[in-house]
Amino acid sequence: MDVRSNEPFWLIKNSLPQSYPSLKNDISSEVLIIGAGITGALMAYKLINEEKKVVMVDRRDVCNGSTAASTSMLQYEIDVPLHKLIEQVGLTCAVSSYQNCEKAITDLKKIIKEIKADCGFQEKYSVYFASSKNDISFLKDEFEARKNHGFKVKWLTKDEVEKLGLKAYAAIESKSGAVMDVYKLANALLEYCAAKGLEIYDRTEIEKIKSKHEKLIAETKNGFNIEIHDVVHCTGYESTETVGENIVELKSTFALASEAFDKIPKGFIKRIYWNTDAPYLYFRSTDDGRIVMGGGDREFKNAARRDALLPKKEKELVKSFKKCFPNIPFTLDYSWAGTFGETKDSLPYFGKPDPKKNEHYILGFGGNGITFSVMGMDAIVHSINKTPHPYLEYYKFNR
Ligand SMILES: Cc1cc2nc3c(=O)[nH]c(=O)nc-3n(C[C@H](O)[C@H](O)[C@H](O)COP(=O)(O)OP(=O)(O)OC[C@H]3O[C@@H](n4cnc5c(N)ncnc54)[C@H](O)[C@@H]3O)c2cc1C
């Protein structure tokens, strides 16, 4: 599957910081990570710190899947609002999921500091706003649910949001948000892990995995074998190739980056935004003074149809921006399209689809893909070590 259109902003901005060789002989190791996006990079970081011997492969250049297209907003807020998630999955799982995402942002901040990644990480307030009058009571219910379960939230009235340059009816402001450049972070993590012994092979596709006694043999498209004890699939939305399409609904999504402003508009200095529309719109600034926005999701049919929609979606999204922020002159500079997936409960899948096989997955589907990947790396270490972890229960396959 082609998971994104050509030329997302981050790829143009950063080009290809690192390139790795392809695999040209048979090898063996303890763990194979398939996929060198942000999920694979975080998994590698975790396993290398656990002193495992790890090899990683990617069918493309590293970080060139969805990770290159991501708008990289970090939120504890999951696509399904807390009060609705409680109805869907129960109080404990719903509240823990919001707490786990909040913790994931703090964990990621520590990792970025430790590896000294220059990836534009900045903490921000997250503003969830009502785009219509009818959504105010829904937003109030969400505010009460979050407040009652200990999240630090503030109610903003119409007049208060207007002071931020935003035309909306009310909003919930939360402390725990952040932005970064995930393409840069994933590349930095790979470089850090490679220096600590991670073997990376790009342009190396895994076609088949077979069991042999206690081991697994992963066969590459070019006919080489990798013998390992465990495989971690960090293959993003392309995981549907191996786990099937039943667990996720694939969507096409669209993103824009404006020209750089001389001065970032005031409302964007400390805040990121998303709204109550379905599909929702979201907005952030970048450290080079642009505004990045996204939304306009549609059912995914195929990559060609997704990309053909881009000119129409550009117009739609710019119009939506002007409606939300009427006094900010948004001049379009870059646009791109990507595929992403939604699960029924908006939560990720971690662990083994088949308990008998040592094949583990981190599937951080949904708008919180990056925070879910941070959570997944801890869970998968327990899955490999065959020790229990709450995430392996909450986010298990066949739930
Ligand atoms: C437009 C857009 C905006 C987004 N915005 C946000 C956001 O603001 N915040 C957020 O948290 N998330 C966001 N997401 C989601 C987020 O980008 C993804 O969750 C994340 O990038 C997934 O990373 P990954 O490493 O799992 O997948 P990928 O980056 O797709 O990496 C998977 C890798 O696996 C490789 N691969 C697949 N199959 C094989 C195989 N058989 N053999 C070898 N290699 C293989 C691929 O080549 C690929 O490089 C957004 C996504 C899109 C498309």
PDBQT file of the ligand as one rigid body, heavy atoms in Angstrom, charges set to zero:
ROOT
HETATM    1  C1  LIG A 401      -1.421  13.141   7.420  1.00  0.00    +0.000 C 
HETATM    2  C2  LIG A 401      -1.214  12.444   8.730  1.00  0.00    +0.000 A 
HETATM    3  C3  LIG A 401      -1.195  13.192   9.896  1.00  0.00    +0.000 A 
HETATM    4  C4  LIG A 401      -0.985  12.568  11.126  1.00  0.00    +0.000 A 
HETATM    5  N1  LIG A 401      -0.932  13.343  12.242  1.00  0.00    +0.000 NA
HETATM    6  C5  LIG A 401      -0.682  12.776  13.441  1.00  0.00    +0.000 A 
HETATM    7  C6  LIG A 401      -0.542  13.587  14.600  1.00  0.00    +0.000 A 
HETATM    8  O1  LIG A 401      -0.681  14.805  14.557  1.00  0.00    +0.000 OA
HETATM    9  N2  LIG A 401      -0.267  12.968  15.775  1.00  0.00    +0.000 N 
HETATM   10  C7  LIG A 401      -0.125  11.605  15.867  1.00  0.00    +0.000 A 
HETATM   11  O2  LIG A 401       0.125  11.094  16.967  1.00  0.00    +0.000 OA
HETATM   12  N3  LIG A 401      -0.237  10.821  14.779  1.00  0.00    +0.000 NA
HETATM   13  C8  LIG A 401      -0.507  11.376  13.577  1.00  0.00    +0.000 A 
HETATM   14  N4  LIG A 401      -0.610  10.594  12.462  1.00  0.00    +0.000 N 
HETATM   15  C9  LIG A 401      -0.396   9.157  12.607  1.00  0.00    +0.000 C 
HETATM   16  C10 LIG A 401       1.091   8.871  12.718  1.00  0.00    +0.000 C 
HETATM   17  O3  LIG A 401       1.771   9.546  11.702  1.00  0.00    +0.000 OA
HETATM   18  C11 LIG A 401       1.320   7.376  12.601  1.00  0.00    +0.000 C 
HETATM   19  O4  LIG A 401       0.673   6.743  13.684  1.00  0.00    +0.000 OA
HETATM   20  C12 LIG A 401       2.792   7.019  12.672  1.00  0.00    +0.000 C 
HETATM   21  O5  LIG A 401       3.556   7.740  11.756  1.00  0.00    +0.000 OA
HETATM   22  C13 LIG A 401       2.915   5.541  12.392  1.00  0.00    +0.000 C 
HETATM   23  O6  LIG A 401       4.264   5.215  12.454  1.00  0.00    +0.000 OA
HETATM   24  P1  LIG A 401       4.734   3.752  12.149  1.00  0.00    +0.000 P 
HETATM   25  O7  LIG A 401       6.172   3.716  12.364  1.00  0.00    +0.000 OA
HETATM   26  O8  LIG A 401       3.862   2.809  12.906  1.00  0.00    +0.000 OA
HETATM   27  O9  LIG A 401       4.332   3.544  10.620  1.00  0.00    +0.000 OA
HETATM   28  P2  LIG A 401       5.162   3.969   9.314  1.00  0.00    +0.000 P 
HETATM   29  O10 LIG A 401       5.813   5.277   9.467  1.00  0.00    +0.000 OA
HETATM   30  O11 LIG A 401       4.231   3.803   8.150  1.00  0.00    +0.000 OA
HETATM   31  O12 LIG A 401       6.298   2.882   9.286  1.00  0.00    +0.000 OA
HETATM   32  C14 LIG A 401       6.034   1.529   8.945  1.00  0.00    +0.000 C 
HETATM   33  C15 LIG A 401       7.187   1.063   8.093  1.00  0.00    +0.000 C 
HETATM   34  O13 LIG A 401       7.034  -0.327   7.854  1.00  0.00    +0.000 OA
HETATM   35  C16 LIG A 401       7.589  -0.598   6.583  1.00  0.00    +0.000 C 
HETATM   36  N5  LIG A 401       7.051  -1.897   6.131  1.00  0.00    +0.000 N 
HETATM   37  C17 LIG A 401       5.751  -2.253   5.998  1.00  0.00    +0.000 A 
HETATM   38  N6  LIG A 401       5.667  -3.550   5.607  1.00  0.00    +0.000 NA
HETATM   39  C18 LIG A 401       6.934  -4.008   5.469  1.00  0.00    +0.000 A 
HETATM   40  C19 LIG A 401       7.507  -5.269   5.097  1.00  0.00    +0.000 A 
HETATM   41  N7  LIG A 401       6.743  -6.326   4.754  1.00  0.00    +0.000 N 
HETATM   42  N8  LIG A 401       8.851  -5.387   5.065  1.00  0.00    +0.000 NA
HETATM   43  C20 LIG A 401       9.650  -4.329   5.405  1.00  0.00    +0.000 A 
HETATM   44  N9  LIG A 401       9.157  -3.123   5.771  1.00  0.00    +0.000 NA
HETATM   45  C21 LIG A 401       7.824  -2.955   5.816  1.00  0.00    +0.000 A 
HETATM   46  C22 LIG A 401       7.143   0.585   5.733  1.00  0.00    +0.000 C 
HETATM   47  O14 LIG A 401       7.970   0.763   4.624  1.00  0.00    +0.000 OA
HETATM   48  C23 LIG A 401       7.207   1.740   6.715  1.00  0.00    +0.000 C 
HETATM   49  O15 LIG A 401       8.388   2.506   6.620  1.00  0.00    +0.000 OA
HETATM   50  C24 LIG A 401      -0.818  11.163  11.201  1.00  0.00    +0.000 A 
HETATM   51  C25 LIG A 401      -0.846  10.404  10.020  1.00  0.00    +0.000 A 
HETATM   52  C26 LIG A 401      -1.037  11.027   8.806  1.00  0.00    +0.000 A 
HETATM   53  C27 LIG A 401      -1.032  10.194   7.555  1.00  0.00    +0.000 C 
ENDROOT
TORSDOF 0
